[in-house]
Every structure is written in structure tokens, then in C-alpha cells.
Amino acid sequence: MKVRLIAVGTRMPEWVQQGIAEYEKRIRRELGFSIAEVALERRSKSRTIDQNVQAEGEALLRHVHRDDFVIALEVKGKTLDTATLARRLDEMKLEAKNLSFLVGGPDGLSAQCQARADECWSLSALTFPHPLVRILLVEQLYRAACVLKGHPYHRE
């Protein structure tokens, strides 16, 4: 199984890069983790927000493989606890499915991305800035992997 985070935005602050790098090195081997970034569309008076989100969505979907199981991260998506996330990852491993997580930019994910998604998940009912979502996701993937291995990182 390979897990990919496909996200809008290419110039993350150093604290985001450091946070992701820390967890990425912990899960790279276990989950085959990688990140693909697409450029944030330029905001201008000549283009609407919807046009920008549409273009970003098309760019995100170019990174999705035909057989990937796609999970869109959305505020209104389904919330999971850590144990459920660990079980879902284990199921995907057993099914030999590759996972692609889609993270939109500041204006969200396009309708095409939501339509392509097999599931929509939410990390919280709160709204987070999209750079922080990256760190939260990779930490939760690491935590779930620890649960599956019986590692003491996660405590109930």
C-alpha cells in the first residue's frame, strides 16, 4: 500500500515543512508515504474563486491514479476516531489499495475532487488552515500506524 497526500500549495512555511518531515520519515517505510503538491492558482480580478478552485481541482486529480482509493478532506466530511482510522488503514493494506488524500487550498476542493472521492473525511468540526491540515493528517497516519503495530505512541 502507498499513501499519498496530494495538496494545493507549494511554498509552505518552514514550521510546516519541519512538521511534515518529522512524521514523513516515521511513516515513509510503513505506509509508502509521499506528498505531491500543486500550485495555488493566482487570485485576480479577472478570475472567480470558482475558476481557481476548478483549476486547482484539475491539477490535484492529475496526480490521482485510476485505481487509487481517494479520500477528500472536507470540513463536512465524516469524522473518525484514531481506532477507526487505524482499522481503515489496515483494511486498505489487506486490500492492497493505494490511498490518495486530497487537500484543497484556502477556498476548498472542487466539485470534481469531491465527486472522484470514495470517501470524505473531516479532521475536525473546526476549520483549519490548509498547511496545518497537512501536519494533522501525517501525525494521525503515524498514530494509526502505531496503533496497528502496538507501539505505545498512542494511549487510550
N, C-alpha and C positions, 0 to 999 in steps of 0.2 A: 504494500500500500504506500502511496505517496500522497502527502498532504501539501497543498499549495495555497498560499494566501495571495490573492490577486486584488490589488488595491489601487485606487486613484491617488495620485500624489507621488512625486519623485524626489522632492527636497525636504526630507523630514529633519526636524531639529536633532541636534546631537543626542539629547537625552532619549529621544525615541529610538534612534539608531542603536544606542548602547543597550537599551532595554530589550529590544528585539534580538540583538546579537547574543545577549546573555542566555535567553531561553532557546534561541535557534540552535546554539551549539549543544544544548542539552537534549533537543528532540530531533536533530537532523538525522541521526542514525536510526533511532526508534521509529520515527514516522516518515522518513524520507522528506523532511520539510524543506520547502523553498518558498521564496517570495518573488512575485512578478509585479512590477509597478507600471502604471500607465500615467501619462501626463495629464495633469489637470488642465481642462480647456480654459483658454483665456476668456475672462469675463470682459464683455464690452457692450456698448450701447447697441451695436448692430446685431447682436445675437441674444436670444432669450435664454433664460435659465434652462428651459426645457430642451432647447437645441444643444446646449452644453452637456446636460445630463445624458441626452441621447448619444452624443458623440463619445462621451466617456464610457457609456454602456457598451457601445460597439467595440471600443478598444479593449475593455475588460473581457468581453466574450471571445475576442480573437485568441486569448490565452487559454480558453477552456477547451479541453479535448472532448470529442464526441461522446466517449463512454464515461466521462467524469460524473461523479455524484456531486451536484452543485448545491452549496448552502449559501444563501444570501443572508447577510447580516443586516437586519432591519429592526428599528425600534419596535415595530408592531409584530415582530416575529414571535415564535414560541420560545419561552424561557425554559432552560434546562438547569437542573442542579448538577453538581460535579459527578455524582454517581451515574446519573443518566447519560451525561456526556461520555464518561468512560465506557459505559455499555455500548453506546452508539459507535464509538471508535472501534471497539472490539468486534462488533458486528461487521463493520466495514472491512476490517482486516480479514475476517473469516471469508467474506465475500470477494476479497481481493479487489475492492473498489478503490479507485483513486478519488480523493476529495479535493474539491476546489472551493475555497471560501471567497466570496465576493464582498468587498468593502468599497462602498461608494465614496464620493468626495463630499464636500460640505453641503451639497444640495441633494444628496441621496443617490439611490440606484435607479436606473432607468426601468421602464416597464418591461423592456426586453430581458433585462437581467432577472427581474422578478419572475417573468414567465419561464425562463430557462431553468430557474432554481427548482431542485427537487424538494427542498425544504427551506423555510425562512426561520432563522433563529434570532433571538434578541439576547444580548448580553445583560440587559437590564431595562427596566421601565424608564430609567433616566436616559437622557440624551448625552452622548459623549462626543468630543471632537474626534474626527476620523483618525488622527495619528494615535490617540490614546487607545482606540479600538484595536489597533494592531498589537499593542503590548498586552492588552487584556486577553485577546484571543490566544496569543502564543503562550502566555502564562497558563491559561486554562487548559490548553492542549498538553502542556508539560504536566500539569497537575493530574489530568486524566490518565496520562501515560504512567505516572507514578502510582496511581490507584491500581491500574492493571498489573503492575509489577509488584505490588505490595510494598512499595517504598514508603517510608514514613513522612514524606514531604506533606502529604495531605492528612489532616486529622479531622475526625468526625466529632 
